[in-house]
Amino acid sequence: MKGDRVEIVVDAGDTTRTYEVIATRAGRRVETAVRRGVVEVSEVTRNGTVVRTARFMSTRVLALVEQPVPREVEQAG
């Protein structure tokens, strides 16, 4: 959903760097996966097409923070 966001904090030697992957359009979402020592964060369309991907070595990732957009709760009447 537009506004979904993942922040990645990475050890860059003498400092840390923060990266963000944000769902930029309506209907897109951000997915994370850890495979073979690599953390992948991807922006994905409704039908599953990957728009862009950020990859980081898992040994360098200090924090991975998923921040979904608050969804409105429908009230049954």
C-alpha atoms as one frame of an Amber mdcrd trajectory, in Angstrom:
protein
   0.000   0.000   0.000   1.287   3.463  -0.817   3.389   4.717   2.062   4.565
   1.316   3.330   8.168   1.793   4.300  11.201  -0.194   5.415  14.256   1.396
   7.006  17.575  -0.455   6.872  20.491   0.558   9.117  23.826  -0.720   7.800
  27.315  -0.796   9.342  29.548   1.162   6.971  32.835   0.653   8.809  33.386
   3.734  10.960  29.763   4.914  10.753  26.238   3.712  10.069  24.050   4.486
   7.078  20.283   4.441   6.892  18.404   3.515   3.726  14.659   3.615   3.070
  12.546   1.714   0.575   9.084   3.241   0.229   6.029   2.075  -1.705   5.694
   5.103  -3.989   2.333   4.456  -5.651  -1.094   3.178  -4.696  -1.326  -0.606
  -4.804   2.377  -1.208  -4.248   3.877  -2.819  -1.168   7.330  -3.402   0.281
   8.521  -6.967   0.911  11.618  -8.186   2.736  13.488 -11.472   2.363  16.679
 -12.945   3.823  18.395 -15.455   1.532  21.930 -16.843   1.550  23.402 -14.080
   3.661  21.698 -11.283   1.733  18.823  -9.081   2.893  16.562  -8.027   0.002
  13.979  -5.273   0.300  11.734  -4.907  -2.763   8.940  -2.626  -3.896   6.322
  -4.858  -5.541   3.206  -4.096  -7.623  -0.206  -5.672  -7.084   0.461  -8.481
  -9.524   3.865  -9.323  -8.015   6.204  -7.527 -10.424   9.299  -6.197  -8.663
   9.814  -2.489  -9.351  13.103  -2.064  -7.502  15.228  -3.992  -5.034  17.833
  -3.019  -2.455  20.302  -5.723  -1.375  22.543  -5.714   1.688  24.951  -8.246
   3.196  23.198  -9.620   6.273  26.409  -9.407   8.338  26.358  -5.617   7.843
  22.674  -5.017   8.629  22.220  -3.650  12.157  18.464  -3.010  12.036  15.553
  -3.630   9.711  12.438  -1.658  10.640   9.156  -2.277   8.819   6.724   0.620
   9.105   3.390  -0.183   7.459   0.845   2.534   6.802  -1.885   2.429   9.440
  -4.967   0.827   7.892  -8.398   2.184   8.694 -10.550  -0.309  10.581 -13.988
  -0.877   9.112 -16.745  -0.879  11.679 -19.539  -3.389  11.277 -22.847  -1.675
  11.681
